């Protein structure tokens, strides 16, 4: 597998989905504004979506992929891997149905606890219960998507899994365009669109798995030794989930204690923060896990560390400038994306402030995605989870202590600090175990990337000052001004990075398809 090619495939198709996601959010802001109905829908979609991330992008995926990959024969025989996947599906699907049924029945109690800040608003709480009962079954479909995605990723077939989220965004955009009143009716239409999106994604992934030569049978649930092995790996992670996503759950809780619209602002900022996290962190983390697992299985620790080193270099090449750009240009970006219709200039300014604080932790979020496979490939899911929960706990304590004083500001700041502590601890543990260290060549590259990003940030700041009036003008002028900031920043960063050696030029030429891709054996 070529890391650059695989990461580029995943990142490129994820970009398509994220662009549609931004189109969805732009329409959502203009149709719904920062209203009570908008806030409740965001909350109702957050609950099943976060649980999906715990199961799909976290514990389940990271535990399943190495075990599945190791059961693929050296000659490519999939018979043992297929049996393993069928056994897992037989237990996984009924468990998802049971969890969903419990949550749907107990939804009034769930809302009363998880959205305690709305307790004094019966209409808002009732809407939250109704919408979440519709959206929660999405968990079944999208968690099964994670199973089939894990199979395809293990076979180095990344296209369908990376493209699937696009279908959800298409459904949500359709609901917004068809029902435009901006109140509860639009919220209900979007809730049903969530279910439609989950169904379409699952159909796509099942079809892709069949094309890859695997058709999973539906078997009765049975706790086989192979399923037990998987559960031993993933259960601690399922209990603890991932630090970043658990922090989003607390976002939802604390946001209900803030003025109306706060959760909409937080969600919009997180959408921008998630773009580089998905395009870079999740894409590279997904791409490297099978390779690291196989190298560990072949007792080749040097090659496994090499993969993580190259992944770190490539991840930071894109993440560091994204962080600086989002911090400096948060105001113009939020204005051009969301301001208009029912979403006011004041709303956009608040979202921008949240974004500029939240992205300070972006490099750490991405590095967690790159470092965690070093544990998962060695069947150690517990350590990343315990680290995540420990750092998350510190953030939650800070939120309880400071939210009444600092309001919405404390949420992105505490999340960013927790992410940096998480990434630092993971690195120290890998280094002490001799699995991965920041070698001299990599440290030099990172310093050069920082220098190039600093120059880019200065260029964006100056350009923003020159175009200041454009960001208070028409939508067209705001868009042109924002594109100018992006263009200037991109040219300055990559020109300097290329000149001073902040990037691997071979990898960049491969991404640009100027050189023939060769098999990566590092």
Buried (B, 14 or more C-beta within 10 A) or exposed (E): BBBBBBBBBBBBBBBBBBEBBBBBBBBBBBBBBBBBBBBBBBBBBBBBBBBBBBBBBBBBBBBBBBBBBBBBEEEEEBEBBBBBBBBBBBBBBEEBEEBBEEBBEEBBEBBBEBBBBBEEBEEBBBBBBBBBBBBBBBBBBBBBBBBBBBBBBBBBBBEBBBBBBBBBBBBBBBBBEEBBEBBBEBBBBBBBBBBBBBBBBBBBBBEBBEEBEBEBEEBEBEEBEBBEBBBEBBBBBBEBBBBBBBBBBBBBBBBBBBEBBBBBBBBBBBBBBBBBBBBBBBBBBBBBBBBBBBBBEEEEBEBBBBBBBBBBBBBBBBBBBBBBBBBBBBBBBBBBBBBBBBBBEEBBBBBBBBBBBBBBBBBBBBBBBBBBBBBBBBBBBBBBBBBBBBBBEEBBEBBEEBBEEBBBBBBBBBBBBBBBBBBBBBBEBBEEEEBBBEEEEBEEBBEBBBBBBBBBBBBBBEBBEEBEEBBEEEEEBBBBBBEBBBEBBBEBBBEBBEEBEBBBEEBBBBBEEEEEEEEBEE
